[in-house]
Every structure is written in structure tokens, then in C-alpha cells.
């Protein structure tokens, strides 16, 4: 089932590149990242509850939690820091592919 969720910390194409690559690596097929609104939206094909949990864990590991996640200040700060690193890696990969 195609599922769209709102995701925190997505700022640019570098973030989207990192998320896309990670989701492809984890076996997700249909992936779309929408930059037209805030908060950003990520759409994937979810097969079942286990697939949804795996999707959530993959994004969170990269520093991009679901928008509806309730977090304390330290968790939020740690995930923002992770997302900055993920963003930088995504930007670097974009620049490398254009050379």
C-alpha cells in the first residue's frame, strides 16, 4: 500500500538523496520525497506493519524521524545532528555523480 508520512529534518536534495539511497538499499521500491510543503513528505510502498516499522527505523537511524514522534530535547537534538551528517553525505554523493 502506498503510504505518505511527514518527516522532520529534511532540508535539501542532499537529505533526499541519502534517504532515497538508504530506502532502496533496504528494499523499498516506490519512493517519493516531496519538497513542496513543510513538513516534508516521504511516500513509499508499505507491505505490512513490519515494513512500516522498518521504514520508520531506517529514517530515524539517518536522523529523519516521523513528524508525529514525541521526543525530548536531547533526542531531537541528536537526530538533528545525525540529519546534518546524512545531508552532507547526500550532497557529497550528488557532487561526485555530476563530475
QUIHULIN-V172524 format. One record per pair of residues at least 4 apart in sequence whose ideal C-beta (glycine too) atoms are under 7 Angstrom apart, sorted by the first residue. I is the first residue (numbers start at 1). J is the second residue. D is the distance in Angstrom with one decimal. If there is no record, write none. Layout:
((I,J,D) (I,J,D))
//
This chain:
((1,46,5.6) (2,30,6.4) (2,43,6.2) (2,45,5.7) (3,43,6.8) (3,44,6.2) (3,46,4.4) (3,52,7.0) (4,41,5.2) (4,43,4.3) (5,41,6.9) (5,42,5.9) (5,66,5.4) (6,39,4.3) (6,41,5.7) (6,66,6.9) (6,67,3.6) (7,39,6.5) (7,40,5.5) (7,41,7.0) (7,42,5.0) (7,59,6.2) (7,64,5.1) (7,66,6.2) (7,67,6.2) (8,39,6.3) (8,64,6.5) (8,65,5.4) (8,67,5.5) (9,63,5.8) (9,64,5.1) (9,79,6.5) (9,80,5.9) (9,83,3.8) (10,15,4.6) (10,16,6.6) (10,33,6.9) (10,40,3.9) (10,64,6.1) (11,15,5.4) (11,87,6.2) (12,87,6.3) (13,17,6.1) (13,94,6.4) (14,18,6.6) (14,87,4.5) (14,88,6.7) (14,90,3.5) (14,91,3.3) (14,94,6.3) (15,19,6.3) (15,83,6.7) (15,86,6.5) (15,87,4.6) (15,90,5.8) (16,20,6.0) (16,33,4.4) (17,21,6.3) (17,90,3.7) (17,93,5.8) (17,94,5.5) (18,22,6.3) (18,62,6.1) (18,86,4.4) (18,87,6.8) (18,89,5.7) (18,90,3.6) (19,23,6.2) (19,33,6.2) (19,42,6.6) (19,59,6.8) (19,62,6.5) (19,64,6.3) (20,24,6.3) (20,31,5.6) (20,33,6.7) (21,25,6.3) (22,26,6.3) (22,58,5.7) (22,62,5.9) (23,28,4.2) (23,31,5.1) (23,44,6.4) (23,58,6.4) (24,28,6.7) (24,31,6.9) (26,54,6.6) (26,58,5.2) (28,44,4.9) (28,45,6.7) (28,55,6.8) (29,45,5.2) (30,44,6.1) (30,45,4.1) (31,44,5.4) (32,43,4.2) (33,40,6.7) (33,42,5.4) (34,40,6.4) (34,41,4.2) (35,40,6.2) (37,41,6.9) (39,67,4.7) (44,55,5.9) (46,51,4.9) (46,52,5.0) (46,55,6.4) (47,51,4.3) (49,53,6.4) (50,54,6.3) (51,55,6.3) (52,56,6.4) (53,57,6.3) (54,58,6.3) (55,59,6.6) (56,60,6.1) (56,66,6.1) (57,61,6.2) (58,62,6.9) (59,64,4.4) (59,65,6.7) (60,65,5.0) (62,82,6.5) (62,83,6.9) (62,86,4.6) (63,79,4.8) (63,80,6.8) (63,82,2.9) (63,83,3.2) (63,86,5.3) (64,83,5.7) (65,69,4.5) (65,71,6.8) (65,79,5.6) (71,75,4.1) (71,76,4.6) (72,76,7.0) (73,77,6.1) (74,78,6.3) (75,79,6.3) (76,80,6.4) (77,81,6.6) (78,82,6.6) (79,83,6.3) (80,84,6.7) (81,85,7.0) (82,86,6.2) (83,87,6.0) (84,88,6.5) (85,89,6.5) (86,90,6.3) (87,91,6.4) (88,92,6.3) (89,93,6.4) (90,94,6.5) (91,95,6.4) (92,96,6.3) (93,97,6.4) (94,98,6.6))
//
